[in-house]
């Protein structure tokens, strides 16, 4: 059972109120992050905020799709223990370098692995993780030309283990669901899992990824607690009127921060 009398975090009331608004417009990548060659990096500032909301000092924070290490770096900076898995050797090395740079300044507690998220329970024990924060592959969207902002294809990897290289959407969702089944087992009862995602359009077909993932998560056993909108419009400076003048299409400049919890 979840202990409802335990304080959720260490925030004061003013900060709690600020973070409780349903749209976040004030998150920015810093100068270092803009230089990192990762196609879907989310800022340490975003990870730090979520970690402060859902954890206490010394808690274990997991990211099974670590990328360049934003969640792990934020966990370290906030006095938590970061644990991350990353399939791509290229991005794992970037994350490792960032961690080493922190180690040169202060004591660092973290564990990172160059491994498939589907091997999660080889690295963590069940019922041990206090909080999971991650942003999984957005299907195979990185393998496509982007008409909205004219960005080039930036394929994440060539690995057949990369979920972003699965061609069928339902197969992709099923594999992603398998990963979050492991996350569910790894989380302590009462622990939160926050997932950052964006919906997808492929030509004339729209895929409501955030709601499809939410359905999959509740089927696993998570409760769907809430949604925050992360407004990223300030990052998009070269958009064009999609479909003009024949078919109105929406320029997606926001992502969904989906909040789930393991309650039993």
Backbone as a ProteinNet text record, in pm:
[ID]
protein_1_A
[PRIMARY]
XXXXXXXXXXXXXXXXXXXXXXXXXXXXXXXXXXXXXXXXXXXXXXXXXXXXXXXXXXXXXXXXXXXXXXXXXXXXXXXXXXXXXXXXXXXXXXXXXXXXXXXXXXXXXXXXXXXXXXXXXXXXXXXXXXXXXXXXXXXXXXXXXXXXXXXXXXXXXXXXXXXXXXXXXXXXXXXXXXXXXXXXXXXXXXXXXXXXXXXXXXXXXXXXXXXXXXXXXXXXXXXXXXXXXXXXXXXXXXXXXXXXXXXXXXXXXXXXXXXXXXXX
[TERTIARY]
83.6	0	87.7	34.9	105.1	83.5	193.5	185.5	149	22.9	-23.8	15.8	72.8	115.4	260.3	332.5	472.3	479.9	562.3	579.5	636.2	580.3	620.2	759.7	793.1	920.2	964.3	1066.5	1121.6	1094	995.8	964.5	892.5	915	832.6	703.1	607.7	476.9	480.4	566	575.5	624.2	725.9	780.1	680.9	615.9	512.4	406.4	359.8	258.4	310.1	431.8	490.2	495.1	538.1	553.1	419.2	313.5	184.6	105.6	146.4	74.4	92	-13.6	-19.3	61.5	110.1	195.7	327.5	438	571.2	632.5	656.1	711.4	852.3	903.3	1027.4	1148.5	1136.5	1248.4	1335.5	1465.9	1558.5	1678.6	1731.8	1860.7	1970.8	2075.7	2187.5	2284.4	2390.1	2483.8	2548.5	2582.1	2645.1	2549.5	2424.1	2325.9	2297.3	2299.1	2273.7	2385.1	2503.2	2616.6	2620	2548.8	2551.6	2479.9	2540	2485.3	2387.7	2281.9	2176.9	2048.2	1977	1860.9	1737.7	1734.4	1611.6	1644.6	1735.9	1782.1	1679.2	1650.3	1572.3	1663.8	1636.7	1731.6	1744.2	1862.1	1883.4	1787.2	1757.2	1665	1528.2	1479.9	1351.7	1360.7	1467.2	1485.3	1498.9	1573.8	1592.9	1460.4	1376.6	1247.6	1162.2	1155.3	1073.6	1130.8	1261.7	1325.9	1295.7	1297.2	1266.3	1120.3	1032.2	890	864.1	928	887.2	984.3	1090.7	1189	1241.6	1318.2	1393.4	1542.6	1625.2	1769.4	1802.3	1902.1	1955	1862.9	1748.5	1661.6	1728.9	1685.3	1735.3	1646.9	1710.2	1639.6	1685.7	1591.6	1621.4	1581.3	1665.9	1629.5	1671.9	1576	1611	1644.3	1614	1652.2	1734.6	1855.6	1933.7	1977.9	2001.4	2053.3	2186.3	2197.3	2321.2	2327.1	2230.5	2244	2176.9	2079	2015.8	1959.6	1887.6	1826.5	1932.6	2035.4	2141.5	2217.4	2248.4	2318.4	2234.1	2104.2	2015.1	2006.7	1999.5	1993.7	2117	2233.2	2357.8	2355	2316.4	2314.5	2215.8	2109.8	2007.3	2030.7	2145.6	2178.7	2108.6	2070	2010.4	2110.9	2075.5	2160.8	2100.8	2174.9	2126.1	2163.9	2069.4	2092.9	2040.3	2124.8	2081.8	2129.3	2047.2	2083.9	2073	2168.9	2167	2221	2140.9	2176.6	2290.2	2284	2382.4	2516.5	2621.7	2755.2	2796.4	2757.3	2792.3	2736.6	2608.1	2545.9	2582.6	2607.3	2655.1	2788	2877.4	3008	2994.2	2896.2	2871.7	2824.3	2729.1	2679.3	2792	2874.6	2986.4	3082.2	3110.6	3200.1	3141.3	3011.3	2946.1	2953.2	2935.9	2944.2	3086.4	3185.3	3325.5	3359.8	3306.7	3330.8	3273	3158.2	3100.6	3184.6	3237.4	3319.7	3443.5	3492.5	3611.6	3582.4	3453.5	3415.2	3362.3	3301.4	3234.8	3218.6	3177.9	3148.3	3022.2	3030.4	2919.2	2873.9	2742.9	2686.4	2594.6	2637.7	2553.4	2605.2	2519.1	2555.8	2494.6	2578.9	2527.8	2579.6	2495.1	2524	2497.4	2590	2572.2	2498.2	2365.2	2286.5	2144.3	2076.7	1937.6	1846.8	1748.9	1653.9	1579.7	1569	1499.4	1580.1	1703.4	1786.5	1790	1693.3	1692.7	1714.7	1644.7	1651.2	1781.9	1871.2	2007.8	2091.3	2039.9	2118.4	2055.1	1925.3	1858.2	1769.7	1744.6	1657.8	1513.7	1421.8	1280.5	1252.8	1157	1113	1225.9	1318	1432.8	1437.6	1366.5	1378	1271.7	1313.7	1219.7	1145.8	1211.8	1153.2	1214.1	1129.6	1177	1138.7	1234.8	1212	1280.4	1204.5	1263.6	1188.4	1253.4	1190.4	1227.4	1133.4	1164.2	1172.4	1213.4	1209.4	1068.3	1058.4	928.3	906.5	898	885.4	1003.1	980.2	1091.3	1095.4	1045.5	1031.6	1166.6	1274.8	1406.5	1459.7	1397.4	1441.8	1372	1289.4	1209.8	1252.4	1227.8	1244.4	1138.1	1174.8	1081.5	1041	913.4	865.4	839.1	807	766.7	881.7	999.2	1111.7	1232	1211.3	1311.5	1440.2	1436.6	1556.3	1583	1710.3	1751.1	1729.2	1729.8	1721.4	1842.2	1814.9	1923.4	1894.5	1923.6	1894.5	1967.8	1895	1952.2	2060.9	2032.5	2131.2	2089.2	2179.4	2148.2	2118.2	2113.2	2095.8	1955.9	1949.1	1817.8	1752.5	1827.2	1770.7	1707.4	1731.3	1679.3	1529.6	1448.2	1303.8	1264.4	1348.7	1321.9	1338.7	1388.5	1402	1293.1	1193.8	1079.3	983.4	943.8	863.9	714.9	663.4	520	490.1	393.7	363	317.8	231.6	182.8	295.1	382.5	497.9	587.5	605.3	684.4	622.2	491.1	423	435.6	424.8	435	572.8	677.7	813.5	836.3	781.4	792.5	718.8	604.9	527.5	608.2	683.2	766.8	872.1	928.7	1026.8	961.1	843.1	778.2	721	700.4	668.4	785.4	906.6	1026.2	1042.6	1014.3	1020.2	921.7	802.2	700.1	752.6	817.7	873.7	986.7	1065	1179.9	1138.7	1026.4	981	933.3	957.6	895.9	746.6	668.4	526.7	515.8	436.6	424.6	514.5	608.4	701	634.7	683.2	630.1	717.9	653.6	723.5	674.7	764.7	730.4	792.9	709	752.4	725.3	828.5	817.6	805.1	694.1	668.4	603.5	600.1	533	449.1	335.1	254.3	322.6	276.4	346.4	249.5	295.8	221.2	312	257.2	324.3	232.4	264.1	183.1	38.3	-54.4	-195.5	-243	-154.3	-196.7	-138.2	-227.4	-189.1	-187.4	-80.1	-64.8	-61.6	-166.5	-169	-81.3	48.8	144.3	124.1	97.7	86.8	-30.4	-143	-258.6	-243.3	-180.4	-155.4	-61.2	41	133.3	63	-20.5	-93.7	-181.9	-247.4	-330.4	-245.4	-128.7	-39.2	8.8	39.2	89.1	-17.5	-141.2	-247.5	-275.2	-255.8	-270.7	-163.7	-46	61.4	24.6	-44	-79.3	-56	9.8	29.8	-103.9	-112.9	-222.8	-175.9	-266.3	-235.6	-273.5	-172.5	-194.7	-223.5	-150.9	-169.5	-84.7	-103.7	-26.7	19.5	143.9	194.9	233.5	202.7	243.8	376.2	474.8	603.9	603.6	592.1	584.6	726.4	756.7	891	890.5	788.2	773.6	894.8	961.2	1077.4	1192.3	1191.7	1299.8	1278.1	1157.6	1123.5	1119.8	1223.6	1238	1224.4	1204.2	1197.5	1080.3	965.4	847.9	783.1	704.3	630	483.2	392.1	248.9	215.8	209.4	188.2	54.5	58.6	-63	-121.2	-65.9	-121.8	-117.4	-224.2	-353.7	-464.5	-428.1	-527.2	-571.6	-478.5	-511	-442.4	-522.2	-465.2	-399.6	-272.5	-198.7	-139	-130.2	-80.4	71.3	139.9	282.6	297.7	350.8	363.4	488	465.8	576.9	571.1	499.4	490.6	511.9	548	556.2	471.6	440.8	359.6	449	431.7	497.5	391.4	396.9	294.8	337.9	249.4	283.2	206.4	280.1	222.1	274.3	202.9	245.8	217.7	307.9	282.9	222.9	99.7	34.2	19	55.3	47.3	147
-120	0	125.8	233.2	360.6	433.7	484.2	562.3	706.7	743.6	877.3	984	943.8	1040	1084.3	1016.6	1052.7	1173.5	1269.6	1388.6	1348.6	1404.7	1366.4	1415.1	1537.3	1596.8	1699.9	1778.2	1877.3	2020.2	2038.6	2170.7	2256.8	2389.2	2480.9	2508.6	2571.9	2592.6	2678.9	2781.6	2871.1	2796.4	2713.4	2636.5	2530	2466	2365.8	2427.9	2548	2616.5	2644.2	2695.7	2726.8	2603.6	2492.1	2370.4	2304	2342.5	2275.2	2323.3	2433.6	2479.9	2380.7	2362.7	2250.6	2271.7	2393.2	2419.7	2478.5	2416.7	2466.8	2532.9	2664.6	2741.6	2793.1	2767.8	2832	2739.4	2622.4	2527.1	2555.5	2564.2	2592.5	2497.8	2464.5	2395.6	2497.5	2453.6	2544.5	2535.7	2615.8	2624.4	2490.2	2414.7	2283.9	2188.4	2189.3	2095.5	2121.6	2247.6	2279	2227.8	2204.6	2155.2	2002.9	1933.8	1787.7	1734.3	1636.7	1584.5	1470	1503.5	1404.9	1456	1372.3	1420.3	1449.8	1408	1426.3	1449.6	1540.2	1566.1	1647.8	1606.7	1698.5	1757.7	1881.6	1955.3	1899	1915.4	1880.2	1959.4	2082.3	2165.7	2099.1	2037.6	1966.7	1847.3	1769.6	1651.8	1692	1797.4	1843	1881.4	1950.2	1992.5	1871.9	1774.9	1656	1572.6	1564.5	1491	1558	1691	1762	1744.4	1726.7	1707.8	1569.7	1467.5	1330.4	1251.1	1314.4	1238.3	1317.7	1246.1	1303.9	1281.4	1346.6	1326.3	1177.8	1133.7	996.5	892.2	933.4	838.3	786.9	668.9	609	651.9	712.5	765.8	690.8	633.9	548.2	613.4	594.9	627.9	511.8	430.3	314.8	351.6	476	527.2	653.7	636.5	745.7	851.4	814	910.4	966.5	1099.8	1165.9	1192.4	1139.3	1138	1248.8	1319	1431.7	1391.9	1278.7	1236.4	1203.3	1130.3	1091.2	1214	1306.2	1429.1	1508.1	1521.6	1595	1527	1394.4	1320	1349	1347.1	1375.4	1516.6	1613.7	1753.1	1777	1696.6	1712.8	1621.6	1555	1473.3	1339.1	1290.3	1157.5	1063.5	936.8	837.8	807.9	838	816.8	680.3	616.2	487	497.7	467.2	481.6	369.5	336.8	241.6	311.4	287.4	344.9	244.1	215.1	115.4	163.1	289	342.9	367.4	308.3	330	476	539.4	680	770.3	755.5	843.5	802.8	673.8	629.6	697.6	706.2	768.3	916.7	983	1124	1136.8	1049.4	1050.9	1021.6	924.4	886.8	1004.2	1074.5	1190.8	1299.6	1322.3	1423.7	1385.3	1256.7	1209.5	1226.1	1190.7	1203	1348.5	1440.5	1583.2	1625.9	1570	1599	1537.8	1418.3	1350	1431	1507.5	1588.7	1705.1	1737.7	1851	1807.7	1691.3	1650.7	1499.6	1449.4	1307	1274.8	1171.7	1136.8	994.8	978.3	845.3	816.1	727.3	687.7	557.2	491.9	370.6	379.9	372.9	378.1	258	209.3	85.6	104.3	56.6	55	-74	-70.7	-193.3	-159.8	-262.6	-256.1	-240.4	-150.7	-131	-259	-350.3	-476.5	-568.9	-529.1	-603	-533.1	-448.1	-365.3	-444.6	-556.5	-630	-707.2	-698.4	-748	-648	-525.3	-418	-359	-375.1	-326.5	-438	-434.3	-535.1	-485.3	-578.5	-542.2	-464.3	-371.4	-291.5	-209	-160.8	-86.1	59.9	95.4	228.1	322.1	442.6	540.4	617.1	640.7	726.2	691.1	686.3	667	789.2	843.6	954.6	920.9	922	882.9	944	943	980.4	872.4	784	670.9	714.1	625.2	657.4	696.6	796.3	835.1	755.6	623.5	528.6	551.2	549	563.5	703	801.5	936	997.9	957.1	1012.7	962.9	857.8	802.4	867.8	968.8	1032.3	1177.3	1229	1371.6	1448.3	1563	1644.6	1765.7	1769.3	1877.5	2005.8	1994.2	2112.7	2210.5	2160.1	2249.3	2223.7	2138.8	2114.1	2049.7	1990.7	1926.1	1795.6	1762	1641.9	1516.6	1401.5	1273.2	1258.9	1220.5	1194.4	1061.5	955.3	821.5	798.1	742.1	723.7	617.1	504.6	397.3	302.3	210.7	106.3	-27	-28.5	-153.9	-211.2	-342.9	-406.8	-416.2	-380.9	-376.6	-240.8	-143.6	-8.4	-6.3	28.1	32.2	132.4	233.1	332	280	158.7	97.8	-4.7	-14.9	-103.5	-32.6	-98.7	-32.9	-28.2	-128.9	-134.7	-66.3	23.3	102.4	15.3	-82	-166.4	-253.5	-301.8	-379	-292.2	-167.3	-72.4	-51.8	-28.8	-8.8	-131.2	-249	-372.6	-387.3	-355	-364.2	-259	-140.4	-35.6	-76.6	-139.2	-188.7	-291.6	-375.7	-475.6	-409.1	-298	-225.1	-170	-110.4	-49.2	-152.8	-274.1	-382.9	-404.3	-398.1	-413.5	-295.1	-175.4	-56.3	-69.3	-118.1	-137.7	-229.8	-338.1	-431.9	-367.9	-283.4	-221.4	-113.2	-46.2	61.9	10.5	90.4	63.6	94.4	30.2	64.9	210.4	286.6	429.6	514.2	449.6	522.7	574.4	688.7	750.8	718.2	715.7	700.8	812.3	897.9	1010.7	987.5	1000.6	971	1093	1139.2	1256.4	1209.3	1246.7	1199.5	1309.1	1284.4	1373	1287.6	1341.5	1270.4	1273.3	1187.6	1162.8	1176.2	1236	1232.8	1177.9	1083.4	1035.2	1061.6	1166.3	1209.9	1230.1	1146.6	1168.5	1096.9	1024.5	948.6	1008	1029.5	1084.4	973.3	969.4	868.4	938.6	922.2	985.4	907.7	919.7	838.8	853	974.6	995.1	917.1	913	840	689.4	648.2	504.8	451.3	530.3	488.3	487.1	586.9	591.2	468	426.8	305.6	182.9	174.5	60.9	59.6	176	184.3	141.1	180.4	139.4	-9.7	-66.7	-211.9	-286.1	-228	-287.8	-287.2	-182.8	-171	-33.4	55.2	192	265.3	359.5	455.1	577.5	633.8	752.6	873.7	943.3	1047.8	1185.1	1222.5	1358.4	1381.1	1499	1541.2	1685	1711.4	1848	1868.9	1987	2022.1	2097.7	2047.1	2116.3	2194.5	2325.3	2414.6	2446.2	2403.9	2423.7	2518.6	2601	2683.9	2773.1	2815.7	2903.7	2837.5	2702.9	2630.8	2620.8	2653.6	2633.1	2768	2795.6	2926.9	2925.5	2807.9	2801.2	2714.8	2734	2655.1	2706.4	2619.4	2660.9	2621.6	2684.3	2654.7	2518.6	2417.6	2280.9	2267.1	2206.5	2178.1	2295.4	2414.6	2534.7	2525.2	2563.2	2611	2505	2377.2	2273.7	2190.9	2164.2	2079.5	2135.9	2178.8	2238.6	2131.3	2152.1	2062.5	2142.7	2077.6	2143.6	2128.3	2238.3	2234.9	2200	2084.2	2039.1	2100.5	2183.3	2249.4	2221.9	2116.9	2081.6	1931.7	1893.9	1752.6	1728.6	1601.4	1561.6	1502.4	1550.8	1491.4	1408.4	1277.2	1186	1133.7	1142.1	1105.7	979.9	875	746.5	709	613.8	569.6	421.1	355	217.3	222.7	176.7	185.3	50.2	-59.1	-190.3	-285.6
0	0	0	-63.4	-66	66.3	123	246.3	211.5	232.8	195.7	297.2	409.8	511.9	493.7	405.4	381.3	288.8	324.3	241	105.3	-2.9	-138.2	-173.4	-132.5	-173	-69.6	-106.5	-14.3	-60.7	-149.3	-202.6	-99.5	-107.8	-29.6	-106.5	-41.1	-101.8	-226.6	-228.4	-343.5	-467.1	-449	-561.5	-605.7	-509.9	-540.7	-631.7	-597	-677.8	-818.7	-828.6	-959.7	-1048.9	-992.9	-1071.8	-1103.2	-1031.8	-1048.6	-1169.5	-1232.9	-1351	-1465.4	-1542.8	-1637.6	-1764.9	-1789	-1905.1	-1855.6	-1897.9	-1862.6	-1985.5	-1975.6	-2087.3	-2059.4	-1939.9	-1896.2	-1896.6	-1959.1	-1963	-2085.5	-2065.2	-2175	-2169.4	-2286.2	-2292.2	-2265.1	-2193.2	-2171.3	-2289.2	-2284.5	-2397	-2427.3	-2322.1	-2342.5	-2413.3	-2371.7	-2426.9	-2574.1	-2614.6	-2755.2	-2846.1	-2788.8	-2867.4	-2879.1	-2790.2	-2792.1	-2915.3	-2979.6	-3105.2	-3080	-3007.4	-2980.6	-3044.1	-3120.1	-3195.7	-3112.7	-2987.1	-2908.1	-2760.8	-2736.3	-2599.6	-2521.9	-2396.7	-2313.3	-2206.6	-2165.4	-2081.3	-1940.2	-1883	-1742.6	-1654.4	-1693.2	-1615.2	-1601.2	-1709	-1704	-1610.2	-1624.7	-1539.6	-1392.8	-1365.3	-1227.3	-1162.9	-1238.1	-1183.4	-1146.4	-1235.3	-1209.8	-1095.3	-1088.9	-978.9	-845	-842.6	-717.9	-676.8	-774.4	-743.5	-684.5	-739.4	-708.3	-620.9	-571.3	-492.8	-373.9	-291.4	-179.5	-204.3	-125.8	-131.9	-116.1	-192.6	-189.4	-252.3	-307.5	-377.3	-504.3	-549.4	-673.2	-789.8	-890.9	-1007.6	-1131.7	-1204.9	-1320	-1451.5	-1554.1	-1692.1	-1781.9	-1829.7	-1913.7	-2058	-2099.6	-2232	-2208.5	-2160.3	-2101.9	-2201.1	-2327.4	-2422.7	-2377.5	-2378	-2336.3	-2186.4	-2112.5	-1967.4	-1889.4	-1948.5	-1878	-1742.3	-1736.8	-1610.6	-1506.4	-1547.5	-1454	-1403.5	-1493.5	-1453.8	-1354.2	-1384.1	-1293.8	-1157.9	-1158.3	-1031.8	-946.6	-1009.2	-937.1	-878.9	-961.4	-917.5	-803.8	-800.1	-696	-575.5	-570.5	-454.2	-451.1	-568.2	-580.3	-646.6	-655.7	-722	-858.7	-964.1	-1100.1	-1153.5	-1221.5	-1287	-1429.5	-1527.7	-1666.2	-1755.4	-1854.9	-1959.5	-2093.7	-2181.4	-2315.3	-2416	-2517.1	-2618	-2708.5	-2750.8	-2844.5	-2775.8	-2830.7	-2773.8	-2787.7	-2898.4	-2922.1	-2811.9	-2783.5	-2684.1	-2541.7	-2521.9	-2390.6	-2357.8	-2454.8	-2430.4	-2397.7	-2461.6	-2429.1	-2284.7	-2246	-2107.7	-2009.3	-2043	-1956.2	-1937.4	-2045.4	-2038.4	-1948.2	-1958.6	-1875.2	-1726.9	-1699.5	-1560.8	-1507.5	-1589.1	-1547.5	-1516.8	-1596.6	-1571.3	-1436.6	-1399.8	-1268.1	-1156.8	-1182.6	-1082.2	-1046.8	-1142.7	-1117.8	-1023.1	-1006.6	-921.9	-785.9	-779.8	-656.2	-653.8	-538.4	-525.2	-604.8	-686.4	-774.4	-745.8	-729.7	-713.3	-830.9	-918.3	-1030.8	-1089.5	-1165.2	-1236.9	-1375.3	-1477.5	-1614.3	-1692.5	-1782.6	-1855.3	-2004.5	-2086	-2231	-2266.6	-2253.9	-2267.8	-2311.6	-2359.1	-2402.8	-2280.7	-2290.2	-2179.9	-2144.4	-2239.1	-2212.9	-2121.4	-2091.8	-1995.3	-1859.3	-1833.8	-1713.3	-1584.9	-1570.7	-1444.2	-1426.3	-1526.2	-1506.2	-1425.2	-1413.9	-1352.1	-1226.1	-1210.7	-1089.5	-1035	-907	-846.4	-844	-834.2	-827.1	-698.7	-708.7	-592.8	-530	-612.8	-559.3	-603.1	-708.6	-769	-712.2	-674.5	-619.7	-728.7	-842.7	-945.9	-1080.3	-1182.7	-1320.3	-1402.2	-1472.8	-1565.8	-1696.3	-1805	-1932.6	-2049.2	-2164	-2290.4	-2390.9	-2423.9	-2511.7	-2657.6	-2746.7	-2889.5	-2932	-3019.8	-3074.9	-3203.4	-3185.7	-3296.3	-3391.5	-3523.5	-3619.2	-3680.7	-3605.9	-3661.1	-3698.9	-3629.7	-3661.5	-3795.2	-3848	-3976.1	-4094.9	-4067.9	-4172.1	-4193.1	-4315.8	-4340	-4262.8	-4206.4	-4129.2	-4211.7	-4249.9	-4335.6	-4258.2	-4129.6	-4052.9	-4032.9	-3991	-3962	-4051.8	-4154.4	-4259.2	-4207.3	-4089.7	-4037.1	-4110.2	-4123.2	-4194.6	-4109.8	-4177.6	-4108	-4014.6	-3888.9	-3793.9	-3727.1	-3797.5	-3747.1	-3615.5	-3517.5	-3384.2	-3385.5	-3450.5	-3461.4	-3572.3	-3606.9	-3704.9	-3638.1	-3507.3	-3433.9	-3452.1	-3471.4	-3479	-3340.9	-3235.6	-3100.1	-3068.6	-3154.6	-3134.6	-3163.9	-3064.7	-3084.1	-3191.8	-3213.6	-3316.7	-3457.7	-3473.2	-3606.2	-3635.3	-3546.9	-3571.5	-3666.6	-3774.5	-3878.6	-3846.7	-3780.2	-3751.2	-3617.8	-3618.6	-3498.4	-3382.1	-3407.4	-3298.7	-3242.1	-3329.6	-3281.5	-3192.8	-3235.6	-3156	-3018	-3014	-2885.6	-2795.8	-2856.1	-2777.3	-2713.6	-2789.8	-2734.7	-2625.8	-2648.4	-2547.2	-2419.3	-2437.9	-2323.2	-2244.5	-2315.6	-2247.8	-2159.4	-2207.4	-2126.1	-2000.1	-2015.9	-1899.5	-1803	-1848.7	-1755	-1658.1	-1712.6	-1629.3	-1534.7	-1586	-1501.2	-1385.4	-1415.1	-1311.3	-1201.4	-1242	-1143.9	-1063.3	-1129	-1062	-962.4	-989.1	-901.6	-766.5	-664.8	-535.5	-542.6	-458.5	-448.9	-404	-476.3	-450.1	-537.3	-608.8	-694.3	-820.5	-868.2	-989.4	-1110.1	-1226	-1354.2	-1445.3	-1488.3	-1575.1	-1712	-1815.6	-1952	-2040.1	-2110.8	-2197.3	-2341.8	-2407.8	-2544.1	-2628.1	-2758.7	-2853.7	-2947.8	-2992.1	-3090.5	-3226.9	-3316.7	-3443.1	-3559.9	-3668.5	-3794	-3902.4	-3980.4	-4100.5	-4218.2	-4292.4	-4406.2	-4362.8	-4410.1	-4379.3	-4253.7	-4185.7	-4068.5	-3941.2	-3843.9	-3714.2	-3610.4	-3531.6	-3427.1	-3290.8	-3209.2	-3076.7	-2978.1	-2996.1	-2920.6	-2770.2	-2724.5	-2579.2	-2520.8	-2592	-2538.6	-2557.9	-2667.3	-2687.1	-2579.6	-2547.4	-2441.7	-2306	-2281	-2154	-2137.6	-2245.3	-2239.3	-2208	-2272.7	-2248.3	-2103.3	-2050.2	-1912.4	-1811.7	-1834.5	-1741.7	-1752.5	-1871.9	-1886.7	-1806.4	-1795.7	-1715.2	-1567.2	-1523.5	-1381.9	-1323.1	-1399.2	-1353.1	-1342.9	-1250.3	-1253.5	-1331.1	-1411.3	-1490.4	-1405.8	-1354.5	-1254.7	-1314.3	-1420.9	-1473.4	-1598.1	-1659.2	-1776.5	-1756.4	-1792.7	-1805	-1951	-2004.7	-2140.5	-2133.7	-2205.3	-2215.5	-2346.7	-2336.8	-2452.7	-2500.8	-2623.3	-2679.4	-2799.2	-2810.6	-2930.3	-2954.5	-2847	-2861	-2936.7	-2947.1	-3014.9	-3165.8	-3211.4	-3352.1	-3423.1	-3500.9	-3563.7	-3715.2	-3773.8	-3920.5	-3966.3	-3902.2	-3936	-4064.4	-4127.2	-4245.5	-4228.4	-4304.3	-4290.3	-4350.9	-4269.3	-4316.8	-4388.5	-4506.6	-4582.1	-4657.8	-4638.8	-4702.1	-4854.2	-4923.8	-4873.5	-4882.9	-4886.6	-4916.9	-4796.1	-4703.8	-4588.9	-4464.6	-4367.2	-4246.6	-4160.5	-4130.1	-4041.4	-3926	-3810.1	-3689.5	-3679.2	-3654.8	-3622.6	-3474.5	-3447.3	-3308.2	-3244.2	-3144.5	-3075.8	-2925.4	-2888.4	-2746.6	-2730.1	-2608.6	-2573	-2448.7	-2427.1	-2312.6	-2203.9	-2083.4	-1967.3	-1896.7	-1916.3	-1865.3	-1728.8	-1632.7	-1495	-1454.4	-1422.6	-1382.8	-1244	-1181.8	-1048.7	-1029.5	-961.8	-918.8	-778.5	-764.3	-633.2	-564.9	-633.6	-568.1	-630.6
[MASK]
++++++++++++++++++++++++++++++++++++++++++++++++++++++++++++++++++++++++++++++++++++++++++++++++++++++++++++++++++++++++++++++++++++++++++++++++++++++++++++++++++++++++++++++++++++++++++++++++++++++++++++++++++++++++++++++++++++++++++++++++++++++++++++++++++++++++

